[in-house]
Amino acid sequence: IERLEKEVFGPVLHVLRFARSGLDALLQRINATGYGLTMGVHSRIDETIERVAARAQVGNLYVNRNMVGALVGVQPFGGEGLSGTGPKAGGPLYLYRLLAQRPVSTPLPPQADAADEDAPRAWPALQALAAWSRAQQRGDAALCERFAAASVAGVRRVLPGPTGERNVYRLEGRHAVLCLADDERDRLAQLAGVLAVGSRALWPESPEARALHAALPSEVQPRVGFTPDWQSSEATAFDAVLHHGSPGALRAVCEALAARPGAIVGVQGLADAAIVLDRLLLERSLSVNTAAAGGNAHLMTIG
């Protein structure tokens, strides 16, 4: 992979060999490049396909088929990291980004296969934060419940498509969210939003932040990390930002983010707890050529 530093848009096929036992390490190296638009995998082994799908940080993954021809409403198209900031073109979140006023909930496309999982995940850390806030007689408990009801993180939908093809659209929380706030109330509101999508919060190092972290439930503490200098890309990795503060402070944050190398990071400037949860999500599409299954039994042993 180190030798493939130039992308060629043309009829060029690079072939590199790797040991089957090194598949996880190979995927880590691919993810480390920072690019995540599309990936293709050809295999008749379900375990191999599931392994790649679970680890590949790409917007569109194609299995046993070509890697072009994404269709609106069938394979919403768009990458992550250096390959896109979201939302996906042709996806259910796209139009919401164009609205001046958003609905409270985020309607998703109907389920094509009612037998498939179709429910957001329950996040234990968010439930623990709500219980802690309730015991402390804080108003954050109601906010946790509202975010839990509004979150669509973990939802998976089978989208309609042609015969012989299965297209799955799913929503996952971003890897880490930088939370910038000057007081405890705003910091906890941001934390509730981050936990509602199953993500991890990143707090700038300060005595106040450390004291609050020490008071949080044990289920919540591992979901919060600290950074001594978030402006240093070498020391800190995050893919979304929540900011409570003045317009001037928000502008300074945006300028500092623009100066960082790497992927563009989306920022939500907040005056209250109105966090847009779907902007803390990653959209991923999986397109499988189901007609490729079966055939020569000997091929079933090839990973």
N, C-alpha and C positions, 0 to 999 in steps of 0.2 A: 504494500500500500504506500510505503514511503516513496516509491519510485513513480507512482501515478499522481503527479502534482498538477498536471495540465488536463483540463477537460476539453475533449475534442468533439464538436458537433459534426459528425460525419460517419461514414461507414467503416468505423474502426472498432474491432473487438479485442479487448484486453483479456487474457486468460492467465489467472494466477492459481496455483494449487495450494491447498491447505489441508492439514490433517483433520479428520473428523473430530478428534478430541480437542482440537483448537478452535472449534466454532465459536464458543463464547468469547474467547480472546479476540478473534477476528471481528466479531460484531462490536466489541468495545472499541477497537481501533477505528472502525468505520464511523461509529458514533462520535469519536473524539475529533474527527475532521470538522465537525460543526455543521455539516451540510445534511439536510434531511428532507429532500423532496420526495423521491420515489425509490423503491427498491423492488427487485424481483427475485423470487426463489423458485427453483424447479426441483421438486422432490415428490416421490410417492410415499414417503414416510411421514405420517401425521405428526409424530413427535418432533421431527426436524422442522416442519412448518410451524408448529406451535411455539417451538423454541425461538425461531427467528422472529415471529410475530410479537412475542412477549418482550423481546430485547431491542428490536430495531427502533430507533428514534427517527421515524420518517412519517410524513403525512399520508402517503399512499403506498401500500404494499400489494404487489401483484403476485399471485401464486399460479404457476403452471400456465401462464398466458403471456401475451405481449404486454409491454409497459406503457402503452400509449392509448389514447382514445377515451379519456375520462369523460363521462356523461353527466350533465346536470341532474341532480336528484338520484343518481345511481352510484357514481363514484365522485363525491365532492372532492375538488382538487385544490391542493395547496400544501406547502411544506412547513417546516419548523426550523428554528435556529437560523443559520445563514441562508436558508432556502425559503423563508416566509415568516410573516408575523401574524397571519390569520386575519380575519376568518376565511374559511375555505370558499373558493368560488363554486357556486352551485350547491352550497351547503345550507342547512337550516338557520345558521347564525348570521349569514351574510347580510340580509336586509336590516337586521337590528342595528348594525353598525352605522347605517345611513339615517337612522331616525333621530330627530331632535328630542323626542319624548318616547321612552321605551315602556312597554308593558311590564307589569310586576313580574309575571312568570315568563318562561321561555318555551313556547310551544315547539315541539319537535315533530318530525314527520310520522305518520302512522306506521305501526309495526306490520311488516309484510308477512311475518310468520309469528302467529300468536304463541307458539310453543317456546319461543326464545325468551331469554331473560330480558326484562324491560323495566327494571326498577333502579333508581339511584341507590348507591351504597349507603349504609349507615356507618358513620364515622365515629368510632368510640371516643376519640380525643375530643370531638365537638360535644358529644353527650356529657363527657366528664367536665368540660368547661362550663356547660350549662348548669350542671348540678352544683358545681363549685360556686358559680355566680348566685344561684338561688340560695345556697346556704349562707353566703355572704350578704344576702339581701341587696343584691346589685341589680341594676336594670339590664345587664348584659344577658341574662338568662332568656328574656323574650327575644332579643336579637339573635341569639344562637338558634332558637326554635324557628324564627323566621327564615334564617339562612338555610337551615336544614330542610325546610319545606320547599324552598325555592331552588335548591341545588339540583342539577342534572348530572353531576359528576358520577361516572360509573355506568351511565346509561349506554346500552348497546341496542342498535336498531338494524334489522335486516331490511335493506331497501329493495324496491322492485327492480327487476332487471331481466335480461334475456334468459331463455331456457339454457341450462347447462352452465350457469354462472351464479355464484353466490356473492352478494355484496353486503358487507357489514360496516356500519358506521358507529364509532364509539367515541365517548368523551372521557378524557382523563385529566386530572389536575396537573398543573404545571409543576416543574421540578422543585423550584424554590421561589418564594415571593419576598422581595425586599420590602420591609414595612418601616416607613418613616413617619414618626409621630412624636410630638413634644410632650404629651401627657398620657397618663395611664388609661383614661377612658378611650381615647382614640386608638391607642395601642391594642387594647383588648378587642375593640370593634374590628380592627384589621385582622387580628388573630382569629376571630370567629369566622370571618369570611374565608380566610386561608384554609382553616380546618374543614369548612363546609365543602370544599372541593377535594379534600384529601391531600392537600399540598403541605409544604413545609415553610414556616415563616423564618425570615432572617432579620434579626434586630441589630442595629448599630450598638456597639459596646458602650455601656454607660452604667454608673452605679444604680440609677433608677430602674433600668431595664433588668439588671441582674437581680435586684431585690424583688421585682414583680415575678420574674421567672422562678425564683426560689419559692414563692408563695403558691405557684400554680400546682394543680394536681399532677401526680406522677405520670398519668397517662398523657398529659399535655406536654410536659417538659421536653421529651425527646423530639417533639415536632417543632421546636424552636432552636435555631442556631444563632450564633453571634459573629459579627465581623468587626474588626478594629478599623477597617478602612474600605467601605463599599465602593469607593471610586477607583480602587485598584483592581483591574480585571484579573490580575494574576492571583490575588488573594481571595476573591469572592466571585462565586458563580450564582446567577439568578436569571430568571426569564420573565419576570413581571415586577412591577413596582406599585405599591399603594402609598399615597402621600397625603397627610393632613398638614395643612399649613397655609401661609399667605400666598397670594399669586406670585409675589417676588421670589419667595423661597422655592415655589414649584418651578419657576423659570430657571432658577439656578440648578435645580436637580436635573431638569431636562438637558441643559447645556452640558452638565457633567457627564450624563449618560451618553450624549452624542459624541463626546470626546473619547469614550472608551472604544477600543477595538472590538471587533466581533459582531455578533448579531444585534439587530435593533431590538430594544426592549420597550414594551408598551408600559405607559404610565397612566394611572388613574389619579387625578387630582380631586381630593375629597374635601367637602365642607362639613359633611355629617357622616352617617353610617350607610349612605346609599351606595354600597359597593356593587358593581356590576359583576356578578359571579362568573358569567360565561367568558369574560375576558381573562379569567384565571384558568381557563381550560385549554387543553390540546385536543384538536380534532384529528382522528385517524380513520382512514378508510382501508378496508381489506377486501380485495377482489380475487375470488378463487374460481378457476376453471374446473368445475366439478366433473366435466366430461372427460378429464384427463385421468381419472381414477380407473383402476382395473388394468386390463391388458396383460402383457407378458408377466407371469408370476415371478420370473427371475429378476425382473426390474424392481420388484417390491423390496428387494434386499439392498438396493442402491440408495444411499442417503443423499 
